[in-house]
Amino acid sequence: VQLVESGGGLVQPGGSLRLSCTASGFAFSTYSMSWYRQAPGKEHELVAVARSAGDSVVYANAAKGRFTISRDNAKNTVYLRMNSLKSEDTAVYYCKALSPTATTYWGQGTQVTVSS
């Protein structure tokens, strides 16, 4: 089982990034896929969820209106499009896969730094 995140980097305030998380080794389409983040000195926090069924998505308040989660089951990939980035969005971003039976997998994380 692997979850491999990519797309992080350094971006100026107001900029955009698209993160990708490509999965292998499990039935991706049956899993709920989420993005979490952890900033230095802060707790892990949920950013967005794309459920396995239909187009159901959920966003944390900090992500609403700026971030968009999407998934491509044919490519076993979940995306996080981040617009209007702020310095407080600086964190390591992780993707998580959750099965209906609570089996959980995590990626290794990708660093996002928002700074001028």
C-alpha positions in Angstrom: 0.0 0.0 0.0 1.3 3.4 -0.9 0.0 7.0 -0.8 2.4 9.4 -2.5 1.8 13.1 -2.2 3.3 15.7 -4.6 2.8 19.3 -5.6 4.0 21.1 -2.5 6.5 23.9 -2.6 7.1 27.6 -1.9 4.5 30.0 -3.1 3.8 33.7 -2.4 0.8 34.9 -0.5 -2.2 34.9 -2.8 -0.8 32.2 -5.0 -2.1 28.8 -5.8 -0.9 25.2 -5.6 -2.4 21.8 -6.6 -1.5 18.9 -4.4 -1.8 15.3 -5.7 -2.0 12.0 -3.8 -1.7 8.9 -5.9 -2.6 5.6 -4.3 -1.7 2.0 -4.9 -2.3 -1.4 -3.3 -5.9 -1.0 -2.2 -9.4 -0.4 -3.7 -9.1 3.4 -4.0 -12.7 4.0 -5.2 -14.1 2.4 -2.0 -12.1 4.6 0.4 -12.9 8.0 1.7 -9.9 10.3 0.9 -8.9 13.2 3.0 -6.3 15.9 3.2 -4.9 16.9 6.6 -2.2 19.4 7.5 0.2 20.0 10.4 1.9 23.3 11.0 4.9 23.6 13.2 3.8 23.6 16.9 0.2 22.9 16.0 -2.0 19.8 16.0 -2.9 17.8 13.0 -6.0 19.3 11.4 -8.5 18.1 8.8 -8.6 20.2 5.6 -11.0 18.4 3.3 -12.7 15.1 2.6 -13.9 13.5 -0.6 -16.1 10.6 0.3 -16.2 7.4 -1.7 -19.8 7.7 -2.6 -20.8 10.2 -5.3 -19.5 13.7 -5.1 -19.8 14.3 -1.4 -17.1 16.6 -0.1 -16.5 18.3 3.3 -14.3 21.3 4.1 -12.8 22.7 7.2 -13.8 26.3 7.8 -10.2 27.4 7.0 -10.5 25.8 3.6 -14.0 26.8 2.5 -14.1 29.0 -0.5 -10.3 28.7 -1.2 -9.6 25.0 -1.5 -11.2 22.4 -3.7 -10.8 18.6 -3.2 -11.5 16.3 -6.1 -10.7 12.7 -6.9 -10.2 10.7 -10.1 -10.9 7.1 -9.3 -9.6 6.0 -12.7 -6.2 7.4 -11.8 -6.4 6.4 -8.1 -5.6 10.0 -7.3 -7.0 12.7 -5.0 -6.3 16.4 -5.5 -6.3 19.5 -3.4 -6.5 22.7 -5.3 -5.5 25.6 -3.0 -6.1 29.2 -4.1 -5.6 32.5 -2.3 -2.9 31.0 -0.1 -2.0 32.7 3.2 1.0 32.4 5.4 -1.1 30.5 7.9 -1.6 27.7 5.3 2.1 26.8 5.7 2.2 23.2 6.9 3.0 19.7 5.9 0.0 18.3 4.0 -0.9 14.7 4.3 -3.5 12.5 2.5 -5.4 9.8 4.3 -7.4 6.9 3.0 -10.2 5.5 5.2 -12.1 2.4 4.3 -15.7 1.6 5.4 -14.2 -0.8 8.0 -11.9 1.9 9.4 -8.7 0.7 7.7 -6.5 3.8 7.5 -3.5 4.6 5.4 -1.4 7.8 5.4 1.0 9.4 2.9 4.4 10.7 3.9 3.4 14.4 3.5 4.3 17.3 1.3 5.6 20.6 2.5 3.7 23.8 1.6 5.3 27.1 2.5 3.5 30.4 1.8 5.9 33.2 2.1 7.1 36.3 0.3 
